[in-house]
Every structure is written in structure tokens, then in C-alpha cells.
Amino acid sequence: DSPEPVETLHVHRLSAYLVGREKKICDMYMRHPSLSKQHAVLQFRAKEFVNEAGPGAPPVRHVLPYIMDLGSTNGTFLNGERIEPQRYIELREQDALKFGESTREYVLLHDKSED
């Protein structure tokens, strides 16, 4: 792990990102030895919301980011808490992700985020 910031990864460009140590197939390749070969997946999924336009209006769909630990040995952490494996967890702006025992932290931002 290095103390310097990692470059920005624009995750909106794909519908899913595989995180892990298997360089040939992972979209977010990480060398830390505590990560599993296929550790976690960051995926965008559609979620329906009630339409504020009133009764009878069709639901509004938004595409939101989710994280899922793929049963990794050393876990995936969201805001310091280990998440349950094999379950999608919705992410929100400023959420911090860590993988395995790596100290590197990944913070979710969007295009309107303030520095």
C-alpha cells in the first residue's frame, strides 16, 4: 500500500467492475496479497422509485451503484464495517470502500461532488 492518492477511476463507463488480484480478468486489479483473485464486484443496477407526479404515474427508475463481496477470505468493508458476502449493498456518495487488509480506501464521488 502506498500513501499517495490513487488516480480517479470513472466507474460510470461500465455496468460492472470486478475487483481482485486476477490481473487477466479484473477491471480493478489490486496487488495486495490479502485480496482474493475475484474479491468483489461494483455494479450499477436499476432501482424503481415512486413517481412524485401523482397517482397512476409510472415509477421513476434510477441507476445506482452497489457493491457485493464475492465470498472473499478477508472481506470487503463499507465505511469501516465488513459487509455480508454474496449480497448487493447500495452505495451512496462519500461511502468509503476497503478490500481485504489493504489500507487503501476508495471513496465514491459523483460529477457534482465537491473536492
C-alpha positions as CSV (number, residue, x, y, z in Angstrom):
1,D,0.0,0.0,0.0
2,S,1.2,3.5,-0.8
3,P,0.2,6.7,1.0
4,E,-0.2,8.7,-2.2
5,P,-3.7,9.1,-3.7
6,V,-4.8,6.8,-6.5
7,E,-5.9,8.3,-9.8
8,T,-9.7,8.8,-10.3
9,L,-11.5,5.8,-11.7
10,H,-14.6,6.9,-13.7
11,V,-16.8,3.9,-12.8
12,H,-19.8,5.1,-14.8
13,R,-18.2,3.8,-18.0
14,L,-19.1,0.1,-17.4
15,S,-22.1,-1.5,-15.8
16,A,-19.9,-3.6,-13.5
17,Y,-16.3,-3.7,-12.3
18,L,-14.7,-6.9,-10.9
19,V,-12.2,-6.2,-8.1
20,G,-9.4,-8.5,-7.2
21,R,-5.9,-9.9,-7.8
22,E,-6.5,-11.8,-11.0
23,K,-5.0,-9.4,-13.5
24,K,-6.3,-11.0,-16.6
25,I,-10.0,-10.6,-15.8
26,C,-10.3,-7.9,-13.0
27,D,-11.3,-4.4,-14.0
28,M,-9.9,-3.0,-10.8
29,Y,-6.7,-5.0,-10.4
30,M,-5.1,-4.8,-7.0
31,R,-1.8,-6.5,-6.0
32,H,-2.4,-6.6,-2.2
33,P,-1.9,-10.2,-1.0
34,S,-4.9,-10.1,1.3
35,L,-7.3,-9.8,-1.7
36,S,-8.9,-12.8,-3.3
37,K,-8.4,-13.3,-7.0
38,Q,-12.0,-12.4,-7.6
39,H,-12.8,-10.3,-4.5
40,A,-15.8,-8.1,-5.0
41,V,-17.9,-6.6,-7.7
42,L,-19.0,-2.9,-8.1
43,Q,-22.2,-3.0,-10.2
44,F,-24.8,-0.5,-11.4
45,R,-28.4,-1.6,-11.1
46,A,-31.7,0.0,-11.8
47,K,-34.0,0.8,-8.8
48,E,-37.6,2.0,-9.0
49,F,-38.9,4.9,-7.0
50,V,-42.4,6.2,-6.5
51,N,-43.2,8.9,-9.1
52,E,-43.9,12.3,-7.4
53,A,-46.1,13.3,-10.3
54,G,-49.1,11.6,-8.6
55,P,-51.3,8.5,-8.6
56,G,-51.1,6.5,-11.8
57,A,-47.8,7.9,-12.8
58,P,-45.3,5.2,-13.8
59,P,-42.4,4.6,-11.3
60,V,-39.2,6.5,-11.8
61,R,-36.0,4.4,-12.5
62,H,-32.6,5.4,-11.4
63,V,-29.3,3.5,-11.9
64,L,-27.4,3.2,-8.7
65,P,-24.1,1.7,-7.6
66,Y,-23.9,-1.4,-5.5
67,I,-21.0,-3.4,-4.0
68,M,-21.0,-7.2,-3.4
69,D,-18.3,-9.2,-1.8
70,L,-17.8,-12.4,-3.7
71,G,-17.1,-14.6,-0.6
72,S,-13.6,-13.3,-0.3
73,T,-11.4,-14.6,2.5
74,N,-10.6,-11.2,4.1
75,G,-13.8,-9.3,3.3
76,T,-15.0,-6.1,1.9
77,F,-15.5,-3.1,4.1
78,L,-18.1,-0.3,3.7
79,N,-17.4,2.7,5.9
80,G,-15.4,0.6,8.3
81,E,-17.9,-2.3,8.6
82,R,-17.4,-5.7,7.0
83,I,-20.3,-6.4,4.6
84,E,-22.1,-9.7,4.3
85,P,-20.8,-11.7,1.3
86,Q,-23.0,-12.6,-1.7
87,R,-25.4,-9.7,-1.1
88,Y,-25.7,-6.4,-3.0
89,I,-25.3,-3.3,-0.8
90,E,-26.4,0.1,-2.2
91,L,-23.6,2.7,-2.2
92,R,-24.1,6.4,-1.5
93,E,-21.9,9.4,-2.2
94,Q,-18.9,9.7,0.1
95,D,-19.1,6.0,1.0
96,A,-15.7,4.5,1.6
97,L,-14.7,1.0,0.5
98,K,-11.7,-1.1,1.6
99,F,-10.8,-4.5,0.3
100,G,-9.2,-7.2,2.4
101,E,-6.5,-6.0,4.8
102,S,-5.4,-3.2,2.4
103,T,-5.3,0.2,4.0
104,R,-6.1,1.9,0.6
105,E,-9.6,3.5,0.7
106,Y,-11.9,4.1,-2.2
107,V,-14.4,6.9,-1.9
108,L,-17.5,7.1,-4.1
109,L,-18.0,10.6,-5.6
110,H,-20.2,11.8,-8.5
111,D,-19.6,14.6,-11.0
112,K,-21.2,17.2,-8.7
113,S,-19.1,16.2,-5.7
114,E,-17.1,19.0,-4.0
115,D,-13.4,18.3,-3.5
